[in-house]
């Protein structure tokens, strides 16, 4: 029987998945995590499905070697391309961020007109469209790749005139012509500019944060499998962080954007 107090593996193409980690810390305070950011090979959004699947296999193999009890793919692109592959190959539960986000969008919409933002890979996969269509056949889904949001977040340009300009450049057509009432922030970087996006799109549009929804789904999954930790709240120092490159930049991003004071980021090169 799996030890319920083993850590949860969380991985992303880089640092954006720390927004998912943050929601896990907030909503599952008894759980330890091992986070892997593939910073040497970021971004995944412009890579082929075959490449993303290969990377995901390498990372999940590493996390399994660290004795995790479950894995969260905290990356929309990897969730779109690799989730079903790694679920079939591993004997521990694996969840992604897209299905929780799709469910939340369907629950939130009033008119059935839903907008999806994400990387080029996530949008081109069509997975959000398909899942929303299965849950709500009458829904109309409008998707827009917003690749520059990632760079703007990583440059610390959270409430910057350039960021505001790009929000309108990417989203105004959805707002004016498609009349969406719900918008999915389909990349793990995007919640870091959620307040700015919310201000610019207006109160008539509900924003869906898949990072939060994934933490909620993880909690439900662990409880259903009798895998929820029972050791009480853990100290932040109990979590471990790995990156494939740029440990100092990893720590700086976490400190500047998430107020995480990560003392040690272990470098791990995967083949």
Beta strands, then each sheet from edge to edge (+ up, - down):
strand 1: 8-12
strand 2: 33-37
strand 3: 70-73
strand 4: 93-95
strand 5: 113-118
strand 6: 140-145
strand 7: 182-186
strand 8: 206-208
strand 9: 240-243
strand 10: 265-267
sheet 1: 4+ 3+ 1+ 2+ 9+ 10+
sheet 2: 6+ 5+ 7+ 8+
end
